[in-house]
């Protein structure tokens, strides 16, 4: 049995990967991947700021 990484860990992975164009896009992808309560895990100014910065950095 493999353990699924947490919602927050996967969000940071996706943000760094360049696979998402925005935090909203990232949230939608997490939901499609089967993560629950995405809005609760990614709610807050600090985490959103970090994700936006990582998404922009990945896009170059």
C-alpha positions in Angstrom: 0.0 0.0 0.0 1.4 3.4 -0.9 0.6 6.4 1.2 -0.8 9.4 -0.6 1.0 12.7 0.1 -1.0 15.4 1.8 -3.0 18.0 0.0 -0.6 20.8 0.9 2.5 18.7 -0.2 0.8 17.9 -3.6 -0.2 21.6 -4.0 3.5 22.7 -3.6 4.6 19.9 -6.0 2.2 21.1 -8.6 3.1 24.7 -8.1 6.8 24.0 -8.6 6.1 21.8 -11.6 4.8 24.4 -13.9 1.7 22.3 -14.6 -0.7 24.9 -13.3 -1.3 28.5 -14.4 -3.0 29.8 -11.2 -3.9 28.8 -7.7 -7.5 28.2 -8.9 -6.1 25.9 -11.6 -4.1 24.1 -9.0 -7.1 23.6 -6.8 -9.1 22.2 -9.6 -6.4 19.7 -10.4 -6.2 18.6 -6.8 -9.9 17.9 -6.8 -9.6 15.9 -10.1 -6.8 13.9 -8.5 -9.2 13.0 -5.6 -8.1 15.3 -2.8 -10.9 16.3 -0.4 -11.5 19.6 1.3 -9.0 21.4 -0.9 -10.5 24.8 0.0 -9.8 24.1 3.7 -6.2 23.0 3.2 -5.3 25.9 0.8 -7.3 28.6 2.6 -5.3 31.6 3.8 -3.2 34.5 2.5 0.2 33.0 3.3 -0.2 29.7 1.5 -1.8 31.4 -1.5 1.1 33.9 -1.7 3.6 31.0 -1.6 1.8 29.1 -4.2 1.5 32.1 -6.5 5.2 32.8 -6.2 6.1 29.2 -7.0 3.8 29.1 -10.0 5.3 32.3 -11.4 8.8 31.0 -10.7 8.1 27.7 -12.5 6.8 29.7 -15.5 10.0 31.6 -15.6 
